[in-house]
Amino acid sequence: MSEMKVPIPFQRTPFYEKDEHFTMQKKTMLESVISCYFYYDMLFYLQEYQDTPWRERKKNVPPLFEHYKEQIQGIDVHFQQRDRKKAKAPMIEMIALLITTVYWTNEKPVATLTNVEKDIIDLPYTPFNIGERLAFILQTPDHYHSFIQVKSLFEEAEKVFFRMVAKERL
């Protein structure tokens, strides 16, 4: 296990602040993505090649959708109880997971978070209007309306992913 500085292109609120660090460790793909947002993407950026899970999207993207489905109900409970503070951390995790999912669906690593809401619209397989919606979500991750958008974007991203997979089989 070695500690590495979060690269500057990934130092963006609400995910990482300036001078934060992350730890390289052996975990499953899903555990790594959940415990450290953009783990593989940052390693790729730093040229610390371990795995490149986006290159095996048919294997690695469906577990991201499954994790989302397991977590979203808990976040919903926080919002039903009007507890934005408890909802904030899991919402940030879901936003990071959403960004990862969309990039990996397109067989690309997340290269930067600096202008992710603008960069993501250039990908061929994305949910409708993702740029504007993601910009709103990133500004207000603990708001109920952001929660609704994250749910909607994940549902659309899953449809886009499986439509893409079906097209590739033809």
N, C-alpha and C positions, 0 to 999 in steps of 0.2 A: 504494500500500500504506500503510495506516495501522494503528497499533497501538491496541487497545482493551482495557480492563480486563474480565476475565471477570466477568459480573454475579453479584452475591451469591447469587441462587437456583441458580447453576450451580457455586458453589464448594463442592464436596463430594468428599471422598476416596472413591474412588481417582482421580477424574478431574482435579479442579483444587483447588489450595490457595488460601488467602486471598492477594489481591493479585497473582494471576497475570494475564498478558495474552495476547491472541491477535491475529493479524494478519489484516486484511481483504485478500484477494488474489483475483485472477481465476484460477480453476482449474475443472476439470470438477466436477460435483456430487459424484461419488464421491471424487475427490481431496480435495475440501474436507472431506467428512465423515470421511475417514480421517486426514487430517493435523491436523484440529482437531475434537475431539469436540463435537458439538452446535453446529457452526458456524452453520448457517442458523437454528437455534432461538434461539441467543444474539443473532444480528443482528435477528431478529424481536422479541425481548424488548427490545432496545435501540432499536427502531424505526428500524433502519438497513436498510430493505427493499432487498434485492437480488432474491433469488428466494424463492419459497415452495414448495419441492419437494413438500411433503406434499399440496398441492392437485392434483398430478398423480401420484397414487400408483401408478397402473398403469404409468407410465413409470419412476418413480424408485425404487420399492421392489424390483423384481426385481434390479437391479444390487447392492443391498445383500446379498441372499441369495447372489448369485454370488461376491461378495467373501468372504463368510463361508466358503463352500465351498472357496475357494482357500486360505484362511489356516488353517483348522481342522486340517489334516493336520500342518502345521508345529508347531502347539501340542501336538498329540498326541505328536509326537516328543520334545519337551521333557519331557513328563510320563513317557513311556516311559523316558527317561534319568534320571528323578527329579530334574530340574533345575527346581525351582520358580522360581528367580530369572529364568531365561530365559523361562519361561512367563508371568511376571506381566505384562509390558508388552503382549504380544499378547492376553492374556486381558482386560485392561482395555479394549483397543480393541474386542474382540468384545462385551463387556458394553455399552459405549456404543453400538455398532452395533445390538445387540439392542433396547435401549430406543428408539433412533431408529426402528428398523423397526416396532416395535409402535405407536408414536405415529403415524407416517406412514401406516401401514395404516389407521388411524382418521381420516385426513385432519386431523391435529392436530400442531402443533409441540410439542416438549417444553417445557413452561412453566417447570418447576422440577425440580431434583433433590433438593430438601430432603426431601421425603417421597415420592419417586417410587415406592417399593414399595407405598405405600398408594394413591397417586393413580392408578396404572396399572390397578388393578382396576376402576375406574369406566368404563373404555373398553369399548365393546361387542364389539370383535374382539380377543381376547387368548388366549394359550395358557392351559390349565387351571392354576389355582393359581399364577399368575405372581407375585403379591404376596409370598407366603411364600418362594417359590423365589428371587426376585430379592433379597430381604432377606439370605438366606443367601449368595448369590453376592457381593453387595457387601461383606459382612463378611470374606470369605475368597477373594478373586479368584485367589490363587495355589495353591489346593488342587485336587487331582484331582477331588473330588466336585463342586466348582463347575464344572469343565470339563465333566463329564458333564451337569450341569444346563443349562449354556449350549448344549451340543449338542442336548439334548432340546428346550429352549425354541425354538431356531431351527427345528428340524424341525416343531414344532407351529405356530409362527408362520407358516411357509411354507404349511402346509396351511390355516390359518385365512385367510390372504391369498387364496389361489387359490379357496377355497370362496366367499369374499366376492365375488371377481371374477366367478365363475360365476353367483352369485345376481343380480348386477347386470345380467347379460346377458339374464336371463329376463324 
